[in-house]
Amino acid sequence: MTREIILDTGPLIALLNSRDPHHAWAREQWAAIEPPLLSCEAVLVEACFLARRLTPGGQSRVLDFVRRGALDLSFSLSDEIDAVDRLVRKYRDIPMSLADACLVRMSELHHASPVLTLDRDFTIYRRSRRQRIPLLSPGGDPCQPTRG
């Protein structure tokens, strides 16, 4: 059984941008992960915005991940709005983005799934109030061994 991975914006952009300092790491992660990766539309919006600024056609390259079935965007903000709003309010001093709140909520729903991220804020966030979120990140995570 393949474990599901939750995808944040950073690794996707690093994969698309050969000049990104985490590009090689992102390529290693993608090579080792079996799709689809779990994500949400808020992450897709962030990625499209950033990719469009990187290169002409960058936004289409992001959308190709969805078209090819590499991303599972079945998370429903409408269904999870109360839980997501509680997270945004709890972490308002950081502040927590909508995408990050959705990913933390997804981590609560997919308990065994680590978050593939470059965002160090995920070391601060907690799921289900007190539990650390397992991460796949370049700096490593004491809760979850990191590949690469």
FIKE-99360 format. One record per residue (C-alpha): x, y, z; residue in one letter. Coordinates in steps of 0.2 Angstrom, whole numbers, padded with zeros to 4 digits, always signed. Layout:
XYZA ...
***
This chain:
+0000+0000+0000M +0007+0017-0005T +0006+0031+0008R -0003+0047+0002E +0007+0063+0002I +0000+0080+0005I +0007+0093-0007L +0011+0112-0002D +0015+0125-0015T +0034+0127-0013G +0039+0109-0019P +0028+0111-0034L +0036+0128-0039I +0054+0121-0035A +0051+0107-0047L +0045+0118-0061L +0059+0131-0058N +0077+0124-0062S +0084+0140-0054R +0076+0137-0037D +0088+0132-0023P +0077+0117-0019H +0075+0111-0037H +0086+0095-0035A +0078+0091-0019W +0060+0093-0026A +0065+0082-0041R +0071+0068-0029E +0055+0069-0020Q +0044+0068-0035W +0054+0053-0042A +0051+0044-0026A +0033+0048-0024I +0018+0038-0032E +0005+0050-0038P -0008+0056-0035P -0003+0068-0022L -0016+0076-0011L -0018+0095-0012S -0031+0108-0012C -0037+0122-0024E -0029+0135-0013A -0012+0128-0016V -0016+0127-0034L -0021+0145-0035V -0004+0150-0026E +0006+0139-0037A -0002+0146-0053C +0001+0164-0047F +0019+0160-0044L +0022+0149-0059A +0014+0163-0070R +0027+0175-0064R +0042+0163-0067L +0039+0159-0085T +0027+0161-0099P +0016+0145-0099G +0020+0142-0080G +0002+0142-0075Q -0002+0129-0089S +0012+0118-0082R +0004+0118-0065V -0013+0114-0072L -0005+0100-0082D -0002+0091-0065F -0021+0091-0062V -0024+0086-0080R -0012+0071-0079R -0020+0065-0062G -0004+0069-0053A -0014+0079-0040L -0030+0074-0031D -0040+0090-0027L -0055+0082-0019S -0053+0092-0002F -0069+0102-0001S -0067+0119+0008L -0086+0121+0008S -0087+0105+0019D -0072+0110+0030E -0075+0128+0031I -0078+0128+0050D -0062+0118+0054A -0051+0129+0042V -0058+0145+0049D -0054+0139+0067R -0036+0136+0061L -0034+0153+0053V -0040+0161+0069R -0029+0151+0080K -0013+0155+0070Y -0018+0173+0065R -0002+0180+0073D +0009+0170+0061I -0002+0173+0050P -0008+0157+0042M -0013+0157+0024S -0029+0149+0018L -0018+0136+0009A -0009+0132+0024D -0025+0130+0034A -0032+0118+0021C -0016+0108+0022L -0017+0106+0041V -0035+0101+0040R -0031+0088+0026M -0017+0082+0038S -0031+0080+0051E -0041+0070+0039L -0027+0060+0032H -0018+0056+0048H -0004+0045+0041A +0000+0057+0027S +0015+0069+0028P +0015+0086+0021V +0028+0089+0007L +0033+0107+0010T +0047+0120+0010L +0037+0131+0023D +0045+0131+0040R +0028+0137+0047D +0022+0119+0047F +0034+0115+0061T +0024+0127+0072I +0006+0122+0066Y -0002+0107+0075R -0016+0096+0069R -0030+0091+0081S -0024+0104+0093R -0008+0097+0099R -0001+0084+0087Q +0015+0088+0076R +0012+0087+0058I +0023+0074+0049P +0034+0083+0036L +0044+0079+0021L +0055+0094+0020S +0073+0098+0015P +0078+0102+0033G +0071+0085+0039G +0057+0083+0052D +0059+0074+0069P +0042+0066+0067C +0045+0059+0050Q +0061+0053+0041P +0064+0064+0026T +0070+0056+0009R +0083+0065+0000G 
***
